Amino acid sequence: MQKLFTVISKLSHDDAGVSSIEYALLGMLIAIAIVSAVSTVGDTVKLMYELIASRMP
């Protein structure tokens, strides 16, 4: 049990580990923003093409 606490203590004081977690969270946030933007734009483009197709003879 003491060994577990030692490992956790070392990881909590490791700046490189904290930085990598921060970069991972930032990357995840950017990915979510990109997916939501592409989804919104995709829906808008789909509606625009449907409108154009409905007005063609």
URBELKA-V951766 format. One line per field, one symbol per residue. burial: b if it has 16 or more other ideal C-beta (glycine too) atoms within 10 Angstrom, else e. A space follows every 50 residues. Layout:
BEGIN
burial=???
END
This chain:
BEGIN
burial=eeeeeeeeeeeeeeeeeeeeeeeeeeeeeeeeeeeeeeeeeeeeeeeeee eeeeeee
END
